[in-house]
C-alpha cells in the first residue's frame, strides 16, 4: 500500500524519540543540578545573617561574641564555595560537591594539608576545637522535602523537550 504524505511515520518518530529520551533526561537533570548548586552556594554565602547584620561585618562578629557563639564565620575564604561543582556520576545522575582530591586553601591562598571533602566533614560535624557548622545536612533535608516538586519540574522539562522534538520531527522534511 502506498504511503500517504499527510500521515506521519510513527515508527520512525518512536525510534527517534527512544534515542532522544536519555539525552533529554540527562540534560534536564543536569540543569536541575546546576540550579540546586547555585541555590546552595547562595545559602552558604548569606550565612543567615542575624538581626540584619552582614555575615562578615564587625558588628556581626561582636554580636556573635556577646551571644557566646563561635566567632569564626562558616567560610572565610571564597575558595570553599567557589569549588562546589557538579560531577556526573552516571547517565542522568549528578553529584553536587567537591572534586575528590581538591585541596583546601587558607585565607592567603596557600594550600593546606586538607582536601575540601575532609574540610566539609569537619565543618559539618565539628572537631575537638571547633563546633559543628552544618550546612550540607540541612541542604539534603531540604532536597528530600522538595523531592516531589523537583521530580515534577524535571518531568515537565523532559515532557516539554519531547513535545518540541515531536513537533520538530512532524514538520521536518524527509530527504
C-alpha positions as CSV (number, residue, x, y, z in Angstrom):
1,X,0.0,0.0,0.0
2,X,1.4,3.4,-0.9
3,X,2.4,5.7,2.0
4,X,0.3,8.8,2.2
5,X,2.3,12.0,2.6
6,X,0.0,13.6,5.2
7,X,0.3,10.6,7.7
8,X,3.4,10.8,9.8
9,X,5.7,7.8,10.0
10,X,5.0,6.8,13.7
11,X,7.6,4.0,13.8
12,X,10.4,6.4,12.7
13,X,9.2,9.0,15.2
14,X,9.0,6.5,18.0
15,X,12.6,5.3,17.2
16,X,13.8,8.8,17.2
17,X,12.2,9.6,20.5
18,X,13.6,6.5,22.2
19,X,17.0,7.6,21.2
20,X,16.4,11.2,22.4
21,X,14.8,10.4,25.8
22,X,18.1,9.5,27.6
23,X,19.8,12.6,26.3
24,X,16.9,14.8,27.2
25,X,16.6,13.3,30.6
26,X,20.3,13.8,31.2
27,X,20.1,17.4,30.2
28,X,17.1,18.1,32.4
29,X,18.7,16.5,35.5
30,X,22.0,18.4,34.8
31,X,20.0,21.7,34.6
32,X,18.4,20.9,37.9
33,X,21.8,20.1,39.5
34,X,23.1,23.5,38.3
35,X,20.1,25.2,39.7
36,X,20.5,23.4,43.1
37,X,24.2,24.2,43.2
38,X,23.6,27.9,42.6
39,X,20.9,28.0,45.4
40,X,23.2,26.1,47.8
41,X,26.2,28.4,47.2
42,X,23.9,31.4,47.7
43,X,22.7,29.9,51.0
44,X,26.3,29.4,52.2
45,X,27.4,32.9,51.2
46,X,24.5,34.5,53.0
47,X,25.3,32.5,56.2
48,X,21.8,33.5,57.5
49,X,22.9,36.9,58.9
50,X,21.2,37.7,62.2
51,X,19.5,41.0,63.1
52,X,20.1,42.4,59.6
53,X,23.8,42.5,60.0
54,X,26.1,41.3,57.2
55,X,27.7,38.0,57.9
56,X,31.3,39.2,57.7
57,X,30.8,42.6,59.3
58,X,32.4,43.7,62.5
59,X,29.0,44.3,64.2
60,X,28.0,40.8,63.3
61,X,31.3,39.5,64.8
62,X,30.6,41.5,68.0
63,X,27.0,40.1,68.2
64,X,28.4,36.5,67.9
65,X,30.9,37.2,70.7
66,X,28.2,38.7,73.0
67,X,25.9,35.8,72.3
68,X,28.6,33.3,73.2
69,X,28.6,32.0,69.6
70,X,31.7,30.8,67.8
71,X,33.2,33.9,66.4
72,X,34.5,32.4,63.1
73,X,32.3,32.6,60.1
74,X,31.3,29.5,58.3
75,X,33.6,30.0,55.4
76,X,36.0,33.0,55.4
77,X,37.7,32.2,52.0
78,X,35.6,32.2,48.8
79,X,37.6,29.1,47.7
80,X,35.3,26.7,49.5
81,X,32.1,28.0,47.9
82,X,33.6,28.6,44.5
83,X,34.9,25.0,44.5
84,X,31.4,23.4,44.8
85,X,30.9,21.8,41.5
86,X,28.7,19.3,39.6
87,X,30.1,15.9,38.8
88,X,28.4,13.3,36.6
89,X,28.1,10.0,38.4
90,X,26.3,8.1,35.6
91,X,23.7,8.9,32.9
92,X,21.1,11.3,34.3
93,X,22.7,11.3,37.7
94,X,24.8,14.2,39.1
95,X,26.5,14.9,42.4
96,X,26.9,18.4,43.8
97,X,30.1,18.7,45.9
98,X,33.8,18.9,45.5
99,X,36.3,17.1,43.3
100,X,37.6,14.1,45.4
101,X,41.2,15.3,45.6
102,X,40.8,19.1,45.5
103,X,42.9,20.7,48.3
104,X,41.6,23.5,50.5
105,X,43.4,26.8,50.7
106,X,43.8,29.2,53.6
107,X,42.8,32.9,53.5
108,X,46.1,33.8,51.9
109,X,45.5,31.3,49.0
110,X,48.1,28.8,50.3
111,X,47.2,25.1,50.0
112,X,46.7,23.3,53.3
113,X,47.0,19.6,54.1
114,X,43.3,19.0,53.8
115,X,41.0,18.1,50.9
116,X,37.8,20.1,50.5
117,X,35.8,16.9,51.2
118,X,37.5,16.5,54.6
119,X,37.1,20.2,55.3
120,X,33.4,19.9,54.6
121,X,33.1,16.9,57.0
122,X,34.9,19.0,59.7
123,X,32.7,22.0,59.2
124,X,29.6,19.8,59.1
125,X,30.3,17.7,62.3
126,X,32.9,19.9,64.1
127,X,36.1,18.8,65.8
128,X,37.5,18.8,69.3
129,X,38.5,22.5,68.7
130,X,35.6,23.7,66.6
131,X,31.8,23.4,67.0
132,X,29.8,22.0,64.0
133,X,28.6,24.3,61.3
134,X,26.1,22.1,59.5
135,X,25.1,23.2,56.0
136,X,25.2,20.1,53.9
137,X,22.8,18.1,56.1
138,X,20.3,21.0,56.1
139,X,20.5,21.2,52.4
140,X,20.0,17.5,52.0
141,X,16.9,17.6,54.3
142,X,15.6,20.4,52.2
143,X,16.2,18.5,49.0
144,X,14.4,15.4,50.4
145,X,11.5,17.5,51.4
146,X,11.3,19.1,48.0
147,X,11.9,15.9,46.1
148,X,8.4,15.5,44.7
149,X,8.5,19.1,43.3
150,X,11.9,18.6,41.9
151,X,10.9,15.4,40.2
152,X,7.8,17.1,38.8
153,X,9.9,20.0,37.5
154,X,12.4,17.6,35.8
155,X,9.5,15.6,34.3
156,X,7.9,18.7,33.0
157,X,11.2,19.8,31.4
158,X,11.5,16.3,29.8
159,X,7.9,16.4,28.5
160,X,8.3,19.9,27.1
161,X,11.5,18.9,25.3
162,X,9.9,15.7,23.9
163,X,6.9,17.6,22.7
164,X,9.2,20.1,21.0
165,X,11.1,17.3,19.4
166,X,7.9,15.6,18.2
167,X,6.7,18.8,16.7
168,X,10.0,19.4,15.0
169,X,10.0,15.8,13.7
170,X,6.5,16.1,12.5
171,X,7.2,19.1,10.3
172,X,10.7,18.2,9.3
173,X,11.1,17.4,5.6
174,X,12.2,13.9,4.8
175,X,15.0,13.7,2.2
